[in-house]
């Protein structure tokens, strides 16, 4: 029974770390897309970036 509890705790910890990593990746993707949209929306943007 103790092995089962240890295994469940290990799975919970692993799934928490996995979901935390996925949240970080998703936030970085959103931030990058927002930055690109903001840069492309500037009217005085240099022509090299177009």
VOMI-217942 format. One record per atom (N, C-alpha, C): x, y, z; residue in one letter. Coordinates in steps of 0.05 Angstrom, whole numbers, plus 5000, padded with zeros to 4 digits. Layout:
N
XYZa/...
//
This chain:
50
501749765000x/500050005000x/501750255000x/504050245014x/505750475016x/506950534988x/507650324973x/508750364946x/506750504928x/504250424931x/502150554914x/501850844921x/501850914947x/501651194955x/504051354945x/506451244947x/508851374937x/508651424907x/507651214893x/507451244864x/505451454857x/503151474871x/501151684866x/502251954871x/503851984893x/505052244899x/506952324877x/508552134868x/510452194846x/508952274821x/506752144814x/505252214790x/504052494793x/503052564817x/501852824821x/503953044818x/506352994828x/508553184826x/509353224797x/509552994783x/510353004755x/508253154738x/505753094742x/503653224726x/503553524733x/504053604758x/504153884765x/506354024751x/508753904750x/511054024737x/510554044707x/509253834696x/508753834667x/506754054660x/504654084676x/502654294670x/503854574675x/505654594694x/507054854699x/508754924675x/510154734664x/511854774640x/510154854616x/507854724613x/506054794591x/504955074594x/504355154618x/503355434622x/505555634615x/508055574622x/510255754616x/510655774585x/510455544571x/510755544542x/508455704529x/506055654539x/503655794527x/503956094532x/504756184555x/505056464561x/507256594544x/509456444539x/511556554522x/510656584493x/509056394484x/507956404456x/506056644454x/504356694473x/502456914472x/504057174473x/506157194490x/507657434492x/509157494466x/510257294453x/511657324428x/509657424406x/507357294405x/505357384385x/504457664390x/503957734415x/503158004421x/505258214414x/507758144418x/509958324411x/510058364381x/509858144366x/509858174336x/507558334327x/505158294337x/502858444329x/503258744336x/504358794360x/504859074368x/506859214349x/509059064343x/511059184325x/509859234297x/508359044287x/507259084260x/505059294259x/503959364282x/501859564283x/502859844285x/505459884288x/506560154291x/506560294263x/505660534263x/505560684238x/508260794230x/509960854249x/512660974243x/514860754243x/514060514236x/515960294236x/517860324212x/520460264217x/522360274194x/521560084172x/522260154148x/521459984125x/522959724124x/525259704138x/526759454138x/525259224152x/523459294170x/521859094185x/519459004170x/518759144148x/516359064133x/516858824117x/
//
